């Protein structure tokens, strides 16, 4: 199958190539990952073994974070394309962690896109897509999160960023961005997803090195190549 053109990166980021499957067990459910991405809500691009690789990458990083005592709802692989999780109640927002200046921030602060930040920026987003940026006061005003829960979420984000940045730096890459989602079970907060090419944006530390820009996928071939790249970094 030849390369399929995507309109822009948002088509890839907003897509949800997965499905929640409820189990008979009381406190667990399964998320299954598929081999396709939806473009503009209806057109589907199939990429061979994509679901298997998404599941594998996600489970690897969940296990890796748990080694550093970061609470994750991931339990184990259910099969090659699906993962078993604690039956958490998901918070309706995500935290985007930026270690470099992105396009929006560059315009706001008159900075160069891709410039390294001295400190990470944590952005709160309600849903996917454009114009989703909100503030902590939105969370509190609309009862989306308590002050104490948000403090815990921020601490988890800081630790996730430190652990994953170190992981990629040892392999010659900078984690420019990732996005963390959270859920709650039995009054405990867990990180629930998503450590796949949808959220992990890594770029070479060596500017001379050639690599696909994870912010600007234009073909299914580029998505497949970047997915394989993350897959290979797991064993590097």
N, C-alpha and C positions, 0 to 999 in steps of 0.2 A: 504494500500500500504506500503510495507516495505521500509526501508531506501535506498536511492539511493546514491551511492558513487560519490563524486566530485573529480576532480583531485587535486585542491588546491583552496586557497581562491581567486586567480585571476579570476577563472571562475565565481565566485559570483560577484566580484566587476565590471567586465567588462560587465556583462549582463545588458540589458535594458528592464526590465519587464514592459514596459509602452509604450503608443502610444499617439501622439499628434492628436487631433481631432479638425479641424477648425470649428468654429461656424459661423452662418450668421451675428452675431453681429460684428460690425466694429472693436472694440478694444479688443476683448477677444478670448481666445481659451481654449480648455479642454485637460487635460492629463488624460488618462485612465491607470490604473494599472491592471496587469493580475495575474492569479493564478499560473504562471509557471516561471521557470528560464531556460535559455538556457545554455547548457554545451557544450563547444568546438564548438559553432556556430551552432550546428544542433540538438543535443540531448536535449529534454526538460523534466524537472522534474516538475510535477504538485504538488502544495502544497495547500491544501484546505484553502480557505478564505485569501490567501496571498495578493491578490490585494486589498481587502477590508481593511486589516490591514495596508498595506503600505500607502494607501490613508489616513487612519485615523491618523496614526502616523505623517505623513507629515503635514497634516492640523493642527494637534494639535500644533506642534512646530512652524509652521508659525504664527499661532494666538498668541502663547506665545511670540515670538520675536517681533511681532507688538505691544504688550503691552509695550515693552521697546523702542518704537519708532525706531525700525529697519525696514527699507523699504523692504517690501516683495511683490512680484508680485502676490502672492496668493490672490484670491478674496473671494471664498467660495467653499464649497463642491458642486459638481454638482449632484452626486449621491453617493452610497456607495463605488464605485470603481473609481470615477473620480473627479478631482478637476478643478476648473475654475481659469484661470490666465489672467492677463493683457497680451496683445499680444506684448511681449517684443522681442527684437533682442538679442539673446544670445551671450555672449562673448565665444570665442572658447577655453578658458582655465578655469581651476578650481584652487582653493586654498585649499590645504590640510593643516589642522591645527593639529600640533602634540604637545601634552602635556607630552608625554613620549617618550623615545628613541625607535624607531622602528628598525627592523632588518637591514635595509640599513645604518641608522645613526650609529648604534652600531658598525658596521664593519669599517665605515669611521673614527670614533673618538675613537675607542677602549673603548667603553662604554658597560655597561650591558643592554641587551634588556629589556625594560619595566621600566627602571630607570626614575624617575620623573625629568622633566626638570624645571629649575628655571624660564625660560621664554618660552613661546610657540614659536615653529618654524613654519613659514608659507612657504610652498613649492608651487611653481607654476607648474602646470602640463598641458601639451597640449594633450588633449584626455585622453583615458583610457589605461590600460594595462601597460606593462613594458617600461622602458627607455623613459618616457614622461617628465621628469624633465627639466624645462627650467629656464631662468633667466629673470629679469625685462628688461634687455637690449634686449633680444629676442623680448619681447612684443613691445618695442618701435621701434626696427629696422625693424620689419615686419608689422608695423602699426596694431597690434592686439589690442592696447589700448593706450590711451594718458596718459601722466604723471599725469594729474589731475584726470582722471578716476581711475587710479591705486591707487592714494592716498586715494580716497573715498572708493575703494574696501578694502584696507588695514584697514581703520578705521572701516568699517562694520565688517570685520573679527574679529578684536579685541573685538568689542562689542558682537558679536555672541559668541565668545569663553568665555568671562566673564559671560554672561547670562546663557549659557548652562552648563558651569562648575558648577556654583552655584546651578542650578536646580538639577543636578545629585548628587552633594555633600550632599545636604540636604536629599537625599534618600540613602546615604551610598555608592555612586559610584563615580568613577573618569571617566570623559570623556577623554579617552586616545587620541582619534582622531576623527575628522570629516572632511568632504569635502564640500566646499561651491562653488556654481556656481552662475553666475551673468548675468543679462540681462539689456537692456536699453530701455526705452520708454519715448518719449517726453523729451529727454535729462536728464532724471533722472535714476539713477542706483538702481536696485532692486536685492535682493537675490532671486533666482528662484528655486533652489533645491540643495540638496536632503537630507532631514532629516529622513532617513529610515535606516533599518539594513545594507543597502549597504554602508553607509558612517559613521554612528554613531558607534563608538567602545567604549563601556563602560565596566569597570572592577570594582570589589568590592574594596572599600578602605581597608576593612579588608581582609588581605591576606589569612586568614584561610577559608573565605567563598568560597564555591564551585560555579563555574559559567562556562558556556561554553566560550571558548576562541573565541572572535569575529574575530580574525585574522586567525583562522585555522578551518573552517567548513569542515567536512568530509562527512556529510550525510544531506539529506533533513530534517531529523528529528531534527538535530541540528539547522538548519536555522529556522525551524518552532518554536523551543523552544526559540531561541534568539529573534525572532520577537515577540512572546508572552510576553517575558520578558520586552522588551521595551514598549509594549502595556500596560502592567500592571503598569509600572513605571509612566505612564501618570496620573494615578489616585491614586498613592501612597501618 
